Amino acid sequence: MPNLDRSDRVILAELQSDARQTNRAVASSVGLAPSTTLDRIRELERSGVIQGYHAEVDLVALNRPIQALVAVKVQPKTREILDDFIEQVWALPETIAVHLMSGQEDVLVHLAVPDTSRLQRIVIDNIASLPGVVDERTSLVFDHRRRAVVEPLDSEISRGPRR
């Protein structure tokens, strides 16, 4: 894991909050020369800390207002079955994320669809009927929050919120 100093952390926070800002704006926030800031950004990209840049989109504007999480159990739980399942589910245009997990369920599929009829069809026809699937639980997502800025954690144990 790369050793991130205060300047790297500020660069990461700045780019996560607005990746379209100029290098000069990032440099100003960090308090470094633009050339030094650009070198640091390139190093963060090269080392894999920054994996890419993207545009945040509104699912409602894309006619995908209904989100659901489908927890799936497969048997036998083999690499081949899991890989095939994930490949087929990932190919569905309604899928926006897939998580391989430990615990009672093996895979968590995040879907975004236009309506509950489409959700039902996807779950029954395209997920529950796949080879190896023995159980699925579908939960509607009422609210979804994601941190826009994710900061590195220190290696010490987190104690949770202070009271």
Secondary structure, DSSP 8 states (H G I E B T S, - for coil): -----HHHHHHHHHHHH-TTS-HHHHHHHHTS-HHHHHHHHHHHHHTTSS--------TTTTT--EEEEEEEEESS--HHHHHHHHHHHHTSTTEEEEEE--SS-SEEEEEEESSHHHHHHIIIIIITTSTTEEEEEEEEES-----SS-----SS----S--
